[in-house]
């Protein structure tokens, strides 16, 4: 599935106590946005989604709480977010720690510290990235397929 990329400006309002309030540009009274459900595979917790503006915002906001953030897009006449990407994450020894299909253009995962190989396959075309996950920072990988369907 493909979805056009829409860039929006979101208001970030710092509070005096250091907290940050995110709004959707409709004002501070906008309702909170629910996340897609967190799933588990073995020891790994993950969430995938980001379809529609509300889910897009919730996934972007949640990235800081997950050590690994993956984003999937397709380059065509217009850059397009994509879903239904087969994702396989393996550790240094080649053992698969996560093998899932994305429900949207984002996949966030809680993995232990270490180096991982991420293979993402979309319509038979596989891209590969190596990421280093550390407790102090999140790793992010963007997969861009340069193809027309």
TORMITI-318221 format. One record per residue (C-alpha): residue number from 1; residue in three letters; chain; x, y, z. Coordinates in steps of 0.02 Angstrom, whole numbers, m for minus. Layout:
+--------+------+-------+--------+--------+--------+
: vodren : figu : vexba :     c1 :     c2 :     c3 :
+--------+------+-------+--------+--------+--------+
:    NUM :  ALA :     A :      X :      Y :      Z :
...
+--------+------+-------+--------+--------+--------+
END
This chain:
+--------+------+-------+--------+--------+--------+
: vodren : figu : vexba :     c1 :     c2 :     c3 :
+--------+------+-------+--------+--------+--------+
:      1 :  UNK :     A :      0 :      0 :      0 :
:      2 :  UNK :     A :     61 :    177 :    m34 :
:      3 :  UNK :     A :     13 :    341 :     46 :
:      4 :  UNK :     A :     68 :    516 :    m10 :
:      5 :  UNK :     A :    189 :    605 :    106 :
:      6 :  UNK :     A :    113 :    760 :    180 :
:      7 :  UNK :     A :    224 :    873 :    282 :
:      8 :  UNK :     A :    133 :    969 :    417 :
:      9 :  UNK :     A :    191 :   1091 :    547 :
:     10 :  UNK :     A :    145 :   1043 :    724 :
:     11 :  UNK :     A :    144 :   1161 :    871 :
:     12 :  UNK :     A :    259 :   1120 :   1015 :
:     13 :  UNK :     A :    227 :   1223 :   1171 :
:     14 :  UNK :     A :    351 :   1209 :   1315 :
:     15 :  UNK :     A :    277 :   1222 :   1489 :
:     16 :  UNK :     A :    363 :   1306 :   1635 :
:     17 :  UNK :     A :    389 :   1137 :   1721 :
:     18 :  UNK :     A :    491 :   1072 :   1573 :
:     19 :  UNK :     A :    352 :    963 :   1500 :
:     20 :  UNK :     A :    309 :    980 :   1317 :
:     21 :  UNK :     A :    132 :    982 :   1250 :
:     22 :  UNK :     A :    104 :    927 :   1070 :
:     23 :  UNK :     A :    m47 :    988 :    975 :
:     24 :  UNK :     A :   m107 :    956 :    799 :
:     25 :  UNK :     A :   m114 :   1138 :    750 :
:     26 :  UNK :     A :   m296 :   1147 :    800 :
:     27 :  UNK :     A :   m255 :   1226 :    966 :
:     28 :  UNK :     A :   m211 :   1164 :   1139 :
:     29 :  UNK :     A :   m382 :   1083 :   1164 :
:     30 :  UNK :     A :   m352 :    948 :   1032 :
:     31 :  UNK :     A :   m382 :    771 :   1096 :
:     32 :  UNK :     A :   m237 :    654 :   1136 :
:     33 :  UNK :     A :   m192 :    534 :    996 :
:     34 :  UNK :     A :   m190 :    347 :   1033 :
:     35 :  UNK :     A :    m44 :    239 :    977 :
:     36 :  UNK :     A :    m69 :     80 :    878 :
:     37 :  UNK :     A :    m58 :    m71 :    995 :
:     38 :  UNK :     A :    113 :   m129 :   1055 :
:     39 :  UNK :     A :    147 :   m309 :   1002 :
:     40 :  UNK :     A :    278 :   m435 :   1057 :
:     41 :  UNK :     A :    382 :   m564 :    967 :
:     42 :  UNK :     A :    492 :   m661 :   1085 :
:     43 :  UNK :     A :    580 :   m534 :   1196 :
:     44 :  UNK :     A :    554 :   m390 :   1074 :
:     45 :  UNK :     A :    411 :   m266 :   1092 :
:     46 :  UNK :     A :    365 :   m168 :    935 :
:     47 :  UNK :     A :    232 :    m58 :    860 :
:     48 :  UNK :     A :    198 :    m27 :    677 :
:     49 :  UNK :     A :     83 :     96 :    591 :
:     50 :  UNK :     A :     78 :    280 :    548 :
:     51 :  UNK :     A :    m65 :    282 :    421 :
:     52 :  UNK :     A :   m169 :    439 :    431 :
:     53 :  UNK :     A :   m119 :    603 :    509 :
:     54 :  UNK :     A :   m164 :    559 :    689 :
:     55 :  UNK :     A :    m68 :    394 :    688 :
:     56 :  UNK :     A :     78 :    478 :    598 :
:     57 :  UNK :     A :     92 :    606 :    738 :
:     58 :  UNK :     A :     78 :    475 :    876 :
:     59 :  UNK :     A :    215 :    367 :    798 :
:     60 :  UNK :     A :    332 :    516 :    775 :
:     61 :  UNK :     A :    306 :    567 :    956 :
:     62 :  UNK :     A :    337 :    389 :   1019 :
:     63 :  UNK :     A :    504 :    367 :    927 :
:     64 :  UNK :     A :    605 :    428 :   1076 :
:     65 :  UNK :     A :    537 :    285 :   1184 :
:     66 :  UNK :     A :    599 :    148 :   1066 :
:     67 :  UNK :     A :    783 :    110 :   1034 :
:     68 :  UNK :     A :    750 :     71 :    850 :
:     69 :  UNK :     A :    644 :    172 :    728 :
:     70 :  UNK :     A :    619 :    119 :    547 :
:     71 :  UNK :     A :    533 :    219 :    410 :
:     72 :  UNK :     A :    477 :    155 :    239 :
:     73 :  UNK :     A :    450 :    261 :     83 :
:     74 :  UNK :     A :    444 :    240 :   m105 :
:     75 :  UNK :     A :    515 :    366 :   m225 :
:     76 :  UNK :     A :    401 :    393 :   m374 :
:     77 :  UNK :     A :    324 :    548 :   m452 :
:     78 :  UNK :     A :    291 :    599 :   m272 :
:     79 :  UNK :     A :    376 :    527 :   m118 :
:     80 :  UNK :     A :    254 :    405 :    m42 :
:     81 :  UNK :     A :    246 :    319 :    127 :
:     82 :  UNK :     A :    219 :    131 :    109 :
:     83 :  UNK :     A :    153 :    m13 :    213 :
:     84 :  UNK :     A :    158 :   m203 :    194 :
:     85 :  UNK :     A :    347 :   m208 :    204 :
:     86 :  UNK :     A :    423 :   m373 :    262 :
:     87 :  UNK :     A :    551 :   m333 :    398 :
:     88 :  UNK :     A :    682 :   m452 :    467 :
:     89 :  UNK :     A :    801 :   m395 :    604 :
:     90 :  UNK :     A :    949 :   m508 :    644 :
:     91 :  UNK :     A :   1082 :   m491 :    778 :
:     92 :  UNK :     A :   1271 :   m505 :    751 :
:     93 :  UNK :     A :   1265 :   m695 :    757 :
:     94 :  UNK :     A :   1134 :   m699 :    618 :
:     95 :  UNK :     A :    991 :   m750 :    735 :
:     96 :  UNK :     A :    824 :   m671 :    687 :
:     97 :  UNK :     A :    757 :   m567 :    831 :
:     98 :  UNK :     A :    609 :   m489 :    740 :
:     99 :  UNK :     A :    519 :   m542 :    581 :
:    100 :  UNK :     A :    358 :   m446 :    544 :
:    101 :  UNK :     A :    257 :   m360 :    409 :
:    102 :  UNK :     A :    234 :   m173 :    435 :
:    103 :  UNK :     A :     57 :   m105 :    455 :
:    104 :  UNK :     A :    115 :     68 :    401 :
:    105 :  UNK :     A :    267 :    172 :    358 :
:    106 :  UNK :     A :    341 :    163 :    534 :
:    107 :  UNK :     A :    405 :     21 :    641 :
:    108 :  UNK :     A :    469 :     54 :    817 :
:    109 :  UNK :     A :    554 :    m84 :    916 :
:    110 :  UNK :     A :    627 :   m109 :   1090 :
:    111 :  UNK :     A :    786 :   m208 :   1062 :
:    112 :  UNK :     A :    932 :   m239 :   1180 :
:    113 :  UNK :     A :   1094 :   m144 :   1149 :
:    114 :  UNK :     A :   1194 :   m212 :   1003 :
:    115 :  UNK :     A :   1224 :   m210 :    817 :
:    116 :  UNK :     A :   1085 :   m273 :    704 :
:    117 :  UNK :     A :   1056 :   m300 :    519 :
:    118 :  UNK :     A :    885 :   m245 :    457 :
:    119 :  UNK :     A :    819 :   m315 :    293 :
:    120 :  UNK :     A :    661 :   m237 :    224 :
:    121 :  UNK :     A :    574 :   m311 :     72 :
:    122 :  UNK :     A :    441 :   m222 :    m31 :
:    123 :  UNK :     A :    370 :   m304 :   m188 :
:    124 :  UNK :     A :    519 :   m421 :   m198 :
:    125 :  UNK :     A :    651 :   m283 :   m183 :
:    126 :  UNK :     A :    757 :   m299 :    m25 :
:    127 :  UNK :     A :    855 :   m158 :     56 :
:    128 :  UNK :     A :    977 :   m186 :    199 :
:    129 :  UNK :     A :   1043 :    m73 :    336 :
:    130 :  UNK :     A :   1156 :   m102 :    487 :
:    131 :  UNK :     A :   1104 :    m12 :    646 :
:    132 :  UNK :     A :   1184 :      6 :    817 :
:    133 :  UNK :     A :   1061 :     10 :    960 :
:    134 :  UNK :     A :   1118 :     88 :   1124 :
:    135 :  UNK :     A :   1022 :    131 :   1281 :
:    136 :  UNK :     A :   1078 :    314 :   1275 :
:    137 :  UNK :     A :   1012 :    349 :   1100 :
:    138 :  UNK :     A :    892 :    283 :    971 :
:    139 :  UNK :     A :    945 :    211 :    805 :
:    140 :  UNK :     A :    845 :    264 :    651 :
:    141 :  UNK :     A :    849 :    191 :    477 :
:    142 :  UNK :     A :    753 :    255 :    327 :
:    143 :  UNK :     A :    718 :    135 :    183 :
:    144 :  UNK :     A :    681 :    217 :     16 :
:    145 :  UNK :     A :    635 :    110 :   m135 :
:    146 :  UNK :     A :    668 :    198 :   m300 :
:    147 :  UNK :     A :    538 :    109 :   m403 :
:    148 :  UNK :     A :    376 :    135 :   m497 :
:    149 :  UNK :     A :    236 :     10 :   m480 :
+--------+------+-------+--------+--------+--------+
END
